[in-house]
Amino acid sequence: MQRGSLGLGDAYVAGLWECSALDQLFTRLLLAQGDRRLARGSRLRAALWLLRDRLFNLQSLHRSPTVARRHYDIHPQVYAAMLDPWRQYSCGYWEEASNLAEAQEHKLRLICEKLDLRAGLRLLDIGCGWGGLAAYAARHYGVEVVGITLSEEQLKLARRHWDDLPLRFELCDYRQLHQLNCEPFDRVVSVGMYEHVGPRNAGAFFAAVRQALSDGGLFLLHSIGYHSRCRHTDPWIDTHVFPHGRLPAPGELADALERDWLVEDWHNFGSDYDLTLMAWSANVEAAWPQLAQLIGDHGDHTTAERFRRFWRYYLLCCAGFFRSRQGQLWQLVLSKANLPRLPASGPYRSIRAGNCALNGAVSRRLQLTRTESRVLD
């Protein structure tokens, strides 16, 4: 197949081949390294893509809104039908969850606990989406939040839907944070956005976060990753879903962090993305009779059925990517390196419990002496 993965996906969307279990097909293909065999059939295209990555900054400030317009600014009912009530378009945390809504709420709580959020702190959310994490943190932990996004549709919904909370949402690239004229934040979080940064911009991204974060603060990075270097985004995903996306490898992240950051915690729960994607796919299929009437012709997809096949292929091939263990999902908790003393709260302690107990409306971390064990109330 001369067009490799791109041709395979386009042919499915066009209705030229069928499979009753795409997720299983892609799991088997990836475990058998079928993606590499497909790539051999399009070596010239692969060489051109590699040259493109070397010569151009595909995630530049000018190009960065492309994925927002292509993928996030579609009909809002697609995401309303697919996602949970907090509109989390990232991996849920399924350790103690039995459904998508629980998994996403546990993920939100896990993030807030890892960041040691409490009333009076200020949080910056880089890539805030529809504002669900910001709203959850404000409602349950009493923090003030500034969220930034590049999607106009996400911005409009976030401002409208959470207007009763101490939240501020802006259309802003991470390289433009200085234009917001904000004082340093106590905490910074970025969920599902680093995949759009790219290796050329990693230094600028972490420098922007470091400048935005107060000394003694914490930064949580939630990102898809790949287990080895030089892994380029699947051509079909790059062309049709997330233009110019780039998954980091562990070594690439370590190189970007080692000078200015301490890695307080590195948590991998990539297998949970398989469950999340399968739940999203089931939601879209269940809502399709209503969605078909709303979507009609959409962009390059001339019929509602073509869009349905596109969305099904996207979600289920990604499920196979994580089920095969090629895809990882990482949460890193970082603090600034080279500080003269420990923060007042003492050394950081890792958290894994997804269903942390709430004390009234706010979950609090007990501050114990360094010789005592750490518990959650």
C-alpha positions in Angstrom: 0.0 0.0 0.0 1.8 3.1 -1.3 0.0 5.5 1.0 0.5 3.5 4.1 -1.5 4.4 7.2 -2.9 7.4 5.5 -4.4 5.3 2.7 -5.7 2.7 5.1 -7.6 5.3 7.1 -8.9 7.2 4.1 -10.2 4.0 2.5 -12.1 3.1 5.7 -13.7 6.5 5.9 -14.7 6.2 2.2 -16.4 2.9 2.9 -14.0 0.8 0.9 -13.4 -1.8 3.6 -15.1 -2.9 6.8 -14.2 -4.3 10.2 -16.6 -5.1 13.1 -13.9 -4.5 15.8 -11.4 -1.9 14.7 -9.9 -1.6 18.2 -9.0 -5.3 18.1 -7.6 -5.0 14.6 -5.3 -2.2 15.5 -4.2 -3.8 18.7 -3.1 -6.9 16.7 -1.5 -4.8 13.9 0.5 -2.8 16.4 1.6 -5.8 18.4 2.8 -7.4 15.2 4.5 -4.1 14.2 2.2 -3.7 11.3 2.5 0.1 11.4 6.2 -0.3 10.5 5.4 -2.5 7.6 2.8 0.0 6.3 5.5 2.7 6.6 7.9 0.7 4.4 5.4 1.0 1.6 5.6 4.8 1.7 9.2 5.4 2.4 9.4 8.5 0.2 6.4 10.1 2.1 8.0 9.2 5.5 11.3 10.7 4.4 9.5 13.9 3.4 7.7 14.1 6.7 10.9 13.6 8.6 12.5 16.4 6.5 9.5 18.6 7.1 9.9 18.2 10.9 13.6 19.0 10.7 13.2 22.1 8.6 10.1 23.7 9.9 8.6 24.5 13.3 5.2 22.9 12.8 4.0 24.0 16.2 5.0 27.7 15.8 2.9 30.5 17.2 1.5 31.1 13.8 0.5 27.5 13.2 -0.7 26.6 16.7 -4.4 27.5 16.2 -4.7 25.0 13.3 -5.7 22.1 15.4 -8.2 24.2 17.4 -10.0 25.1 14.2 -9.7 21.6 12.7 -10.6 19.5 15.6 -12.1 21.4 18.6 -14.3 23.9 16.8 -16.6 21.3 15.3 -20.3 21.0 16.2 -20.4 21.2 20.0 -23.0 18.5 20.3 -20.4 15.9 19.2 -18.4 16.6 22.3 -21.5 17.0 24.5 -22.7 13.5 23.5 -19.2 11.9 23.8 -17.8 13.3 27.0 -18.7 13.3 30.7 -20.5 16.2 32.5 -17.2 17.9 33.2 -16.3 17.7 29.5 -13.0 16.1 30.0 -11.3 15.3 26.6 -8.4 13.4 28.1 -7.7 10.1 29.8 -9.9 9.2 32.8 -8.6 7.4 35.9 -10.2 4.0 36.2 -8.6 2.4 39.2 -11.7 2.7 41.3 -14.2 3.8 38.6 -17.0 1.8 37.0 -18.0 4.3 34.3 -16.7 7.2 32.3 -18.2 9.9 34.6 -16.6 8.4 37.7 -13.3 7.9 35.9 -13.1 11.5 34.8 -14.2 12.9 38.2 -11.5 10.7 39.9 -9.0 12.1 37.4 -9.9 15.6 38.3 -9.7 14.8 42.0 -6.4 13.1 41.5 -5.0 16.1 39.8 -6.2 18.5 42.5 -4.8 16.3 45.2 -1.4 15.9 43.5 -1.3 19.7 43.2 -2.2 20.1 46.9 -4.9 22.6 46.1 -6.6 24.5 48.9 -8.7 27.7 49.4 -6.9 30.9 48.5 -4.4 29.5 46.0 -4.3 30.6 42.4 -4.1 28.1 39.5 -3.2 28.5 35.9 -4.7 25.9 33.5 -2.7 25.8 30.2 -5.0 24.3 27.5 -8.2 24.5 29.6 -10.6 23.0 27.1 -14.2 23.7 28.0 -13.2 24.7 31.6 -14.1 21.5 33.4 -10.9 21.1 35.4 -10.9 24.8 36.3 -14.5 24.6 37.5 -13.9 21.5 39.5 -10.9 23.0 41.2 -12.8 26.2 42.0 -15.9 24.4 43.2 -14.3 21.7 45.4 -11.0 23.3 46.4 -11.8 27.0 46.7 -9.1 28.2 44.3 -9.1 31.0 41.7 -8.3 29.8 38.2 -7.1 31.4 34.9 -7.5 29.1 31.9 -6.2 29.6 28.4 -7.2 27.9 25.2 -6.8 28.4 21.4 -10.3 27.3 20.6 -12.9 30.0 20.2 -15.7 27.4 20.6 -14.2 26.1 23.9 -13.7 29.7 25.1 -17.3 30.7 24.5 -18.7 27.6 26.2 -16.4 27.9 29.2 -17.2 31.5 29.8 -20.9 30.9 29.5 -21.2 27.6 31.4 -19.1 28.4 34.5 -19.9 32.1 35.0 -20.9 31.5 38.7 -17.3 30.6 39.7 -14.1 32.7 40.2 -12.7 31.7 36.8 -11.1 33.7 34.0 -10.8 32.2 30.5 -8.7 33.7 27.7 -7.8 33.0 24.1 -4.1 32.8 24.5 -1.0 30.7 23.5 1.4 29.7 26.2 4.0 31.9 24.5 1.7 34.9 25.2 1.2 34.4 28.9 3.0 37.6 29.7 0.2 39.5 27.9 -2.3 38.5 30.6 -0.4 40.6 33.2 -0.9 38.1 36.0 1.1 37.7 39.2 2.9 34.4 39.5 0.5 31.4 40.2 0.7 29.1 43.1 0.0 26.1 40.9 0.1 25.4 37.1 -1.6 22.5 35.3 -1.6 21.4 31.7 -3.8 18.4 30.6 -3.6 17.0 27.1 -1.9 20.0 25.6 1.8 19.2 25.6 1.2 16.8 22.6 0.8 20.0 20.5 4.0 21.7 21.7 6.6 19.7 19.8 10.3 19.2 20.6 11.4 22.5 19.0 9.2 24.4 21.5 9.8 22.3 24.6 12.3 24.8 26.0 9.9 27.8 25.4 7.0 25.9 27.0 8.8 25.0 30.2 10.3 28.5 30.4 6.9 30.0 30.1 5.6 27.7 32.9 8.5 28.5 35.1 8.0 32.2 34.7 4.3 31.8 35.5 4.9 29.6 38.6 5.8 31.1 42.0 8.8 29.7 43.9 7.7 26.7 46.0 4.8 26.1 43.6 3.9 22.9 41.8 3.3 22.1 38.1 1.3 19.1 36.9 1.8 18.0 33.3 -0.6 15.4 31.9 0.4 14.1 28.5 0.3 11.2 26.1 3.8 9.8 25.5 5.6 7.2 23.4 8.1 4.8 24.7 11.0 5.6 22.4 12.5 8.6 20.6 11.9 9.7 17.0 8.4 8.4 16.9 6.3 10.5 14.5 2.6 10.9 14.8 0.6 8.4 12.7 0.1 10.1 9.2 -3.6 9.7 9.2 -3.9 11.2 12.7 -1.5 14.0 11.7 -3.4 14.8 8.5 -7.0 14.6 9.7 -7.2 14.8 13.5 -4.4 16.5 15.3 -2.3 18.4 12.7 1.4 18.7 13.7 1.0 16.8 16.9 4.1 15.2 18.4 4.2 12.7 21.2 7.1 13.0 23.6 9.4 10.1 24.6 10.7 9.8 28.2 14.2 10.9 27.2 12.9 14.0 25.4 10.9 15.0 28.4 13.9 14.4 30.7 16.2 16.5 28.4 13.7 19.4 28.5 13.3 19.2 32.3 16.7 18.3 33.8 18.2 21.8 34.1 15.3 23.8 35.7 12.9 21.3 37.2 12.7 18.6 39.8 10.6 15.6 39.0 8.6 15.0 42.2 6.4 12.3 40.6 6.0 10.5 37.3 2.8 8.4 37.1 1.9 6.2 34.1 -1.7 5.0 33.6 -1.8 4.6 29.8 -3.9 1.5 29.9 -6.8 3.7 31.2 -6.9 5.5 27.9 -8.1 2.4 26.2 -11.1 2.3 28.5 -11.7 6.0 28.1 -11.6 5.8 24.3 -14.0 2.8 24.2 -16.4 4.7 26.4 -16.3 7.7 24.1 -16.9 5.5 21.1 -19.9 3.9 22.7 -21.3 7.3 23.6 -21.0 8.6 20.0 -22.6 5.4 18.6 -25.5 5.6 21.0 -26.1 9.3 20.2 -25.6 9.0 16.5 -29.3 9.1 15.4 -29.5 12.6 16.9 -26.0 13.7 15.8 -26.5 12.7 12.2 -29.3 15.3 11.9 -27.0 18.0 13.3 -23.8 17.3 11.4 -24.8 16.8 7.8 -21.9 18.0 5.7 -18.9 18.9 7.8 -15.6 20.2 6.4 -14.0 17.6 4.2 -16.5 14.9 5.1 -19.4 15.3 2.7 -21.9 13.2 4.4 -22.9 12.4 8.0 -22.1 8.8 7.5 -18.6 9.7 6.3 -18.1 11.7 9.5 -19.4 8.8 11.6 -16.8 6.4 10.0 -14.1 9.0 10.5 -14.9 9.4 14.2 -15.2 5.7 14.7 -11.9 5.0 13.1 -10.2 7.8 15.1 -11.4 6.6 18.5 -10.9 2.9 17.9 -7.5 3.1 16.3 -6.3 5.2 19.3 -7.8 2.6 21.6 -5.7 -0.1 19.9 -2.6 2.2 20.2 -3.0 2.3 24.0 -4.1 -1.4 24.3 -0.9 -2.4 22.5 1.1 -0.5 25.1 2.7 1.7 22.4 0.9 4.6 23.8 1.5 5.8 27.4 -0.3 8.4 29.6 1.9 10.3 32.0 1.2 12.7 34.8 4.3 14.5 36.0 4.4 16.7 39.1 7.3 19.2 38.9 8.8 21.8 41.1 11.4 24.4 40.4 15.0 23.3 40.8 17.8 25.3 42.5 15.6 26.8 45.2 17.4 27.6 48.5 14.9 25.7 50.7 12.0 23.3 50.8 8.5 24.7 50.5 6.7 25.3 53.8 4.6 22.1 53.3 7.7 19.9 53.4 8.8 17.3 50.8 6.4 16.1 48.2 4.6 12.8 48.7 3.1 11.0 45.7 -0.6 10.3 45.4 -2.3 7.5 43.5 -5.8 7.1 45.0 -8.4 8.2 42.5 -11.4 8.4 44.9 -9.8 10.7 47.6 -12.3 11.3 50.4 -13.9 14.8 50.6 -14.1 16.7 53.8 -17.3 18.6 53.3 -16.9 20.6 50.1 -13.2 20.7 50.1 -10.6 17.8 50.2 -7.6 18.7 52.3 -4.2 17.2 52.7 -3.0 16.7 56.3 0.3 18.3 56.8 2.3 15.9 59.0 5.8 16.0 60.3 8.4 14.4 58.0 8.8 11.3 60.3 5.0 10.6 60.2 3.2 8.8 57.5 1.0 10.8 55.1 -2.8 10.3 55.0 -5.8 11.9 53.3 -8.8 13.0 55.3 
